């Protein structure tokens, strides 16, 4: 299981979204996609981290505890 956990409110609340496996690259890295909800578009303060669970153990990719921060924009 691979999920994105994101917040628009500096972690006062958050949502989890399942990611979808796409493919494995020649170098062994994997590509995954996620559908970001429309209400996240054109906003600042979009922070996220990624979790993945293998054999019942959950691991976090969270920028060494700082999480990731992005501005998400849709351009026409």
C-alpha positions as CSV (number, residue, x, y, z in Angstrom):
1,X,0.0,0.0,0.0
2,X,1.3,3.4,-0.9
3,X,-0.5,6.6,0.2
4,X,0.0,10.4,0.1
5,X,-1.0,12.2,3.3
6,X,-1.6,15.9,2.7
7,X,-2.7,19.0,4.4
8,X,-3.8,22.5,3.4
9,X,-4.0,23.6,7.1
10,X,-0.5,23.1,8.4
11,X,-1.4,19.6,9.8
12,X,-4.4,20.8,11.9
13,X,-6.2,18.3,9.6
14,X,-5.1,16.0,6.8
15,X,-6.4,13.5,4.3
16,X,-4.9,10.3,2.9
17,X,-5.1,9.3,-0.8
18,X,-4.1,5.9,-2.2
19,X,-1.5,6.0,-5.0
20,X,-1.6,3.8,-8.1
21,X,1.3,1.8,-9.3
22,X,2.2,2.6,-12.9
23,X,5.5,0.9,-13.9
24,X,9.1,0.0,-13.0
25,X,11.9,1.9,-14.7
26,X,15.0,0.2,-16.1
27,X,17.0,1.4,-13.0
28,X,14.5,-0.4,-10.7
29,X,12.8,2.7,-9.4
30,X,9.0,2.7,-9.6
31,X,6.5,5.3,-10.9
32,X,3.3,5.9,-9.0
33,X,0.4,8.4,-9.6
34,X,-2.1,10.1,-7.4
35,X,-5.2,12.1,-8.2
36,X,-5.1,15.3,-6.3
37,X,-8.6,16.6,-5.5
38,X,-9.8,19.6,-7.4
39,X,-10.1,21.8,-4.3
40,X,-6.3,21.6,-3.8
41,X,-5.8,23.3,-7.1
42,X,-4.4,26.8,-7.2
43,X,-3.5,26.9,-3.6
44,X,-0.5,27.6,-1.4
45,X,0.4,25.6,1.7
46,X,0.0,22.1,0.1
47,X,2.2,20.0,2.4
48,X,2.6,16.2,2.0
49,X,4.4,13.0,2.9
50,X,4.2,9.5,1.5
51,X,3.8,6.3,3.4
52,X,4.2,2.7,2.1
53,X,3.5,-0.5,3.9
54,X,5.4,-3.7,3.2
55,X,4.9,-7.0,5.1
56,X,2.8,-5.2,7.7
57,X,5.4,-2.5,8.5
58,X,4.8,1.2,7.5
59,X,7.6,3.4,6.3
60,X,7.5,7.2,5.7
61,X,9.1,9.4,3.1
62,X,8.8,12.7,4.8
63,X,11.8,14.8,3.9
64,X,13.6,13.7,7.1
65,X,10.7,14.9,9.2
66,X,10.2,18.2,7.5
67,X,7.6,16.9,5.0
68,X,7.3,18.2,1.5
69,X,5.8,21.6,0.6
70,X,4.5,22.5,-2.8
71,X,2.3,25.0,-4.6
72,X,-0.1,23.2,-6.9
73,X,-1.3,25.2,-9.9
74,X,-3.4,24.3,-12.9
75,X,-2.5,26.3,-16.0
76,X,-4.9,26.5,-19.0
